[in-house]
Amino acid sequence: HFLTSINVNSSLKMSQEEVEILPEEYRNEKYIKFDTEEYNFVEIMNKIFSTDDLSQIHNTVEGCTENGYVTFKNDQATAFHKTFYSSEYFEEFLILYKKFVYEYIAPLFAHNEEKVIYQKRPTFRIHLPNNISVGQKHRDYDYNHPAGEINFWVPFTKAWESNALYTETEPNKDDYHPIKPMEFGEIFRFWGNKCFHYNQPNETGSSRLSIDFRIIPSSIFVEGEGSSVKSKLKFSIGGYYEECETNFVREDNDSNGNNDNDDNN
């Protein structure tokens, strides 16, 4: 089921006003590195799934590598999602996630924002062999997400070729491409609210596990009227989002909240 054949509102183009709501410096794709010892998500994920190799997790559930195991209806409700969200270690994972946002992500905006609005609970994804990870090619805008969101995509396993993410570089550009090969310790920032993104059936033989979450600069945040399609949470602070300050200072960050490990290629 190649996702290019099941677009969501793909004929709709963004207005110039909608495109320009986000400051230009946040519209481009960016790769960012982080300290995996400080933010060891994989250690907790291994406990959640009782494994020492997340890339081979598909061997633990019978039938999950059959084409069609993941669909639009269940892409947040597979056996793996149920294990993740109901795990006794999920709260530990959330604590680390919030630490990651407060200490590492929010300060990236400190040079021009006092606060950011962030997704309260990250979205867990699994890209199993012979399957897709997200049910449809889409922009988050198509699912009522407020304008101004910026997406952060964090793989916990190697992500390359057909188990990676595909996106366009700018709204309406239609220049779809896979992101560069990534592994744990890297973040891909992209404008998923306005740029179409999707994935292909995974032909690598390796499962890709990842989370993604959304950040909105507080200066342009307007609460959305709708709710998340899957979680049903209202797009408001206290619902889908929480708010945090950007003034946490790391030793490896300069006074403007810039990260020395940024990779703009």
Long-range contacts (C-beta under 8 A, 24 or more apart in sequence): 1-67, 1-68, 1-132, 1-201, 2-200, 2-201, 3-132, 3-134, 3-136, 3-137, 3-198, 3-199, 3-200, 4-137, 4-176, 4-198, 6-136, 6-137, 7-136, 7-137, 7-138, 7-196, 8-136, 8-137, 8-138, 8-139, 8-142, 9-142, 10-137, 10-196, 12-142, 13-172, 14-141, 14-171, 14-172, 14-194, 18-141, 18-147, 18-194, 19-171, 19-172, 19-194, 21-147, 21-148, 21-220, 22-147, 22-148, 22-150, 22-191, 22-193, 22-194, 22-217, 22-220, 23-112, 23-217, 23-220, 26-150, 26-189, 26-191, 26-217, 27-170, 27-191, 28-169, 28-191, 29-167, 29-169, 29-179, 29-188, 29-189, 29-190, 29-191, 30-188, 30-189, 30-190, 30-262, 30-263, 30-264, 31-180, 31-182, 31-186, 31-187, 31-188, 31-189, 31-262, 31-263, 31-264, 31-265, 32-108, 32-186, 32-187, 32-189, 32-259, 32-261, 32-262, 32-263, 33-185, 33-186, 33-187, 33-259, 33-261, 33-262, 33-263, 34-100, 34-104, 34-185, 34-186, 34-187, 34-261, 35-185, 36-184, 36-185, 39-96, 39-99, 39-100, 39-104, 40-96, 41-93, 41-96, 41-97, 41-100, 41-154, 41-156, 41-184, 41-211, 42-156, 42-184, 44-89, 44-92, 44-93, 44-96, 45-93, 45-156, 45-209, 47-87, 47-89, 48-83, 48-84, 48-87, 48-89, 48-90, 48-93, 49-80, 49-83, 49-84, 54-156, 54-157, 54-207, 54-209, 55-157, 55-158, 55-206, 55-207, 55-208, 55-209, 56-206, 56-207, 57-126, 57-207, 57-209, 58-128, 58-129, 58-207, 64-128, 64-131, 65-128, 65-129, 65-130, 65-131, 66-130, 67-130, 67-131, 67-201, 68-131, 69-128, 69-130, 69-131, 70-126, 70-128, 70-131, 70-132, 70-133, 70-135, 71-135, 72-135, 72-136, 73-135, 75-125, 75-132, 75-133, 75-134, 75-135, 76-123, 76-124, 76-230, 76-231, 78-126, 80-126, 81-124, 81-126, 84-124, 85-124, 94-121, 97-121, 97-122, 97-211, 97-213, 101-213, 101-215, 101-244, 102-244, 102-248, 103-248, 103-250, 104-250, 104-259, 105-152, 105-215, 106-215, 106-244, 106-245, 106-246, 106-248, 107-246, 107-247, 107-248, 107-249, 107-250, 107-253, 107-257, 108-246, 108-257, 108-258, 108-259, 109-215, 109-217, 109-246, 109-257, 110-246, 110-247, 110-256, 110-257, 111-256, 111-257, 111-258, 112-217, 112-219, 113-217, 113-218, 113-219, 113-246, 114-218, 114-245, 114-246, 114-247, 115-218, 115-243, 115-244, 115-245, 115-246, 116-215, 116-216, 116-217, 116-218, 116-243, 116-244, 116-246, 117-215, 117-216, 117-217, 117-218, 117-221, 117-237, 117-241, 117-242, 117-243, 118-213, 118-214, 118-215, 118-216, 118-241, 118-242, 118-243, 118-244, 119-213, 119-214, 119-215, 119-240, 119-241, 120-233, 120-239, 120-240, 120-241, 120-242, 121-231, 122-211, 122-212, 122-213, 123-211, 123-212, 123-213, 124-209, 124-210, 124-211, 125-208, 125-209, 125-210, 125-211, 125-212, 126-207, 126-208, 126-209, 127-163, 127-199, 127-202, 127-207, 127-208, 127-209, 127-210, 128-202, 128-207, 129-202, 129-203, 129-204, 129-205, 129-206, 129-207, 130-201, 130-202, 130-203, 131-201, 131-202, 132-198, 132-199, 132-200, 132-201, 132-202, 133-199, 133-202, 133-208, 134-197, 134-198, 134-199, 136-198, 137-196, 137-197, 137-198, 138-196, 138-197, 138-198, 139-171, 139-192, 139-193, 139-194, 139-195, 139-196, 139-197, 140-192, 140-193, 140-214, 141-193, 141-194, 143-228, 143-229, 144-224, 144-225, 144-226, 144-227, 144-228, 144-229, 144-235, 145-193, 145-214, 145-224, 145-228, 145-235, 146-193, 146-216, 146-221, 146-222, 146-223, 146-224, 146-235, 147-193, 147-194, 147-220, 147-222, 148-193, 148-216, 148-217, 148-220, 148-221, 148-222, 149-192, 149-193, 149-214, 149-215, 149-216, 150-189, 150-190, 150-191, 150-192, 150-193, 150-214, 150-215, 150-216, 150-217, 151-189, 151-190, 151-191, 151-192, 151-193, 151-212, 151-213, 151-214, 152-187, 152-188, 152-189, 152-212, 152-213, 152-214, 152-215, 153-179, 153-187, 153-188, 153-189, 153-190, 153-210, 153-211, 153-212, 154-186, 154-187, 154-188, 154-210, 154-211, 154-212, 155-182, 155-183, 155-184, 155-186, 155-208, 155-209, 155-210, 156-184, 156-209, 156-210, 156-211, 157-183, 157-184, 157-206, 157-207, 157-208, 157-209, 157-210, 158-182, 158-183, 158-206, 158-208, 159-183, 159-208, 159-210, 160-204, 161-203, 161-204, 162-199, 162-200, 162-201, 162-202, 162-203, 162-204, 163-199, 163-202, 163-203, 163-204, 163-206, 163-207, 163-208, 164-199, 164-208, 165-197, 165-199, 166-197, 166-198, 166-199, 166-200, 167-192, 167-195, 167-196, 167-197, 167-198, 168-195, 168-196, 168-197, 169-195, 170-195, 171-195, 180-265, 216-241, 218-243
